Amino acid sequence: MSELWNDLLACLDLQPQTTGRTDTDENAATLVFESPNLHLTYHRLFGGQILGQFVRAAELTCPNKSIKSLHSLFAREGSADESVRYEVTRQHEGRSFATLTIIARQSKGVIATSLISMHAPEDGPDRQSESTIASPLGEEFRTDVDLIPWEIRTDVDLNSTDTGAPEFEMWMRTPPVSQNLAPALATYATDLTLIGTALRPVDGLSQLGNGTTFTSAVTSHNLWFHRPFTTDSWLLLRQDSPVTAHGRCFGRGDVYSEDGNLVASYAQEALLRLP
């Protein structure tokens, strides 16, 4: 587990490369970043890695602003045997907001794109709808979730073929880490369990069957960040999947801090072809 954690941190340490083209608008200069991939047992890239690297590329491009939203599309499967080149174009940057377009590219072509909005720290009204947040689950609910190298607690087993409502909650807490990495780490985690949540009502299937009993692949993933947070204190990921239709599933979720503050929201659409 610690090996995967160190591997993930290395993947989020994006390195600047030779600057690409520069348009006539100086705000549109293209910056290029590259980093290693996770060392996994299968050949394709994990989408959560790409999403986390999108976040880090945006933060490195606009270090005086925080990420406000991320809207990503996955064009094709990425190869784990080749590093990814992230080409960041600053479409606009003012005192308060910035808009970036990021292309994730390998030799085969574009594997994913993202449109990201950044926002400088600003005061304003602070309210949210009432939400009931219980205390984090006890140690007896600790479980392993594939590809997540930190502590997870949940009372629902997405690997089980038993049926249930298309809902899922899990508490998570990383090892001590810089708050600068919190958005990227949370983004990484949101990509893992939404398809499994959508499959819960389907008798005889679980999230383990991709490529054998069903076919799935994320096609788009979106996040909105509302408040600053840390990942080395407890976070609750609460999600549901309201619809599966026409070979696709849709899921959405919220991220809460232990004291009940809504810190982020997310949504995902995926290919889901059932038998």
N, C-alpha and C positions, 0 to 999 in steps of 0.2 A: 504493500500500500504506500509506504513512504517513497518507494522507487517511482511509482506513477505520479505522486505529488511533486517530486523534484523534476520529473519529466515535463509535467504540465507547466510548472513555473519557468522552465527553460523555454518552452514554446511561447510563453507570453512575453519573453524578453526579445521583442522585435528589434532588429538591427537595421539602421538606415543604409540604403544602397545608393548608388550613383543617381543623382537627380535626373528624372526623365524630362520630357519636353516642357516648355513653358509657353503658354498662350500669351497673346498681346495683353490680356488682363492679368496683372501681376498677382491678383488674388487666386488665379486658377492654376498656379504652378503645381505640377504633379510631383509628389514625393513618393519614394519607393521604399518599402520595408520587406524584410525576409526573415524567416526563422525556421528552426527544425520542426518536424512533426512528432506527434506522440508515437512511441514505439509500441504498437499494438500487435495482436496476433493475427489480424486480417489485413488485407492489402489496401482497403479503401480508407480515406480520411474520415474521421468522425466530425460531423457537422458542428458539434459544440466547440471543437478546437477552432474551426474557422470563425465562428461567431465571436469567441473570446478574442481572437486575433484582430478581427474587425474593430472591436472596442478599443484594444490597445493602440492600433494604428491611428484611430481618431484622436485618442487622448494625447499621443505623441505629436500629432500634427497641430493640435490646438491646446497646449499645456495650461493655458489660463482659463479654460472653460471646462465644464463637466458635460458628459454625454447626457442628452435629454431623451433621444429616441433613436432606435435602430430598426431599419426595415430591409430585410435581406431576402434574396431569391437565390435558390440553388439551381444552377444551370445543368451541371453534369457531375458525375461521381469523380472525386479527387483521388489521386494516387498517393499512398503513404510512402512510396519510394522516392518521391521528388518533393523538394521544398516548394512552398507557395510564395509567389511574388505578389505583394499587396501594393497596388498603385492607387494612391490617394490624391484626388483632385479637389482642391478647395474651391467650391463653386462661389461661395461668398463668405466673408467674415467681417463683421462689424464689432462694435463695442460690446454688444449683448449676446448676439447669436452668430453662429456659423453653420454652414451647410456643406457637407462633404459627400463625395461619391467615391466609393472604394471598389476596385475590381480585384478579385482574387484569381490569379492566373497561373497555370502550369503550361508545359510545352504543348499539351493537347488543345489548349485554348482556355477560355474563361470557365471557371468552375463555380463561381458565385459572385454576386454583386450586392452592394449595400448602400443605402442612402441614410446618412446619419446627421442628426441635428445636435448642435452643441449650444450650451447656455452658460453665460458667466454667472457667478453667485449673485443672488438678488433677494431682497426682502419682499414680503407680500403676505396676503392672508394665508392662514394655515388651518385647514379643517379637513375632515374626512367623514364619510358615513360610518355609523357604528358597526363594528365587527366584533364578534365574540372570539377571543383568542384564549385558549386554555394554556396551561403551563406546558413546557416541553415534556414529551413522553419520557418515561423512566428508562433506565439502563436496560431493562428486560426487552425493550422494543428496538434495541440497536440491531441494525441489519446492514448487509453489504449490498450496494447497488452497483452494478457493473459500470465501470469507467469513472466512478466518483471516488477519489482518493481522500475522503474525509468522513467524519462521523455522520451517520444517517440514522434517524429513528422514525419508524412508521408502524402502524398496526394493519396495513394492507399489503398483501404480497402480490405484486404485479406479475410474478413468475408463476402464479397458480392459475390453473385452468378453470377454477370455480368462477361462477358468474357473480356479478355485483353491479352496483350503480356506477356509471362512468364518472367517478369522482376519486380524487386521491389527494392525500396530504402527507407531507414528510417534513420533519425538522432536520436541519443540517447545520453543521458547525465545522469550519476548517481549522487547521493548525494556525498558530499565530502568523500573521502575514500583514504586510503594509496595506493600509486602507486604499491606497492607489489602485490596488489590484481587485478590490471588491466588485466593481461593476463587471469586469471581465470574468471573474470566477462565478458570479451569480448567473451571468449570461450562459456560461458553459453548462451550468446545472440545469437550466430551464429547457435544454434541448433533449433531455434523456427519457422522460416518462410520459409525455403527452400521448404518444401512439399507444402505449400500454394502457393508459387511462381510457382511451377510446375503445379498446378491445375488451374491457371488463364485462360488458353485457353479452359478449359472444361466447356461447357454450363451447368448451373444448379447446379454446385458444388462449394463449398468453403472449406477452411481449417477446418471449424467447423463440417464437416460431418464424421470425422473418427470414425469408429465403427458403423455407422448407414447407410450412403449412400456410403461409400467406406471403405477400410481397408488400413492403412499405419503404418509403423514402420521403424525407422532409422536402417540401417544395418551397415553402416560405416561412420565415420566422421574424417576429416583431417584438420589440420591447420598448417600454416607456419607464424612465427612471423619475421618481417623484421626490425622493429625499436622500440625503447621504446615509450610508450605513456601513457596517463592517460585516465580514463573513466569519471572523473568529469569535463572534458571539452568536447565539441561536437565531436562525431565520426559519420561518415557516413558509413552505411553498404549498399553496392551496389551489387546486386546479380541477377543472371539469371539462368534459367533451360533450357539447350539446347536440352534435349532428355528425352522422356518417352517411354519405350518399355519393352516388356516381363515381365510385372508385376513389373517394377522398374522405379524409376525416379532418375535423377541426377541433382544436383544443385551446383553452385559455386558462390563465392563472394569475394569482397575485402573490407577492412576496411581502411578508410581514416581519418586522422585528419582534423580539420577545416581548416588548412592552406594548405591542399592538399597533405600531405605526406602519401604515402601508408605504413601502419604500419603492416598489416596482410592480409593473404589470406586464404580462406577455401573452402572445397568441401565436398559434402555429397551424399551418395547413400541411397535410402530408398525403401522398399517394397511399392508398390502402386497398389492395386487391385481395379479397377473401376467396376461399374455395367456392 
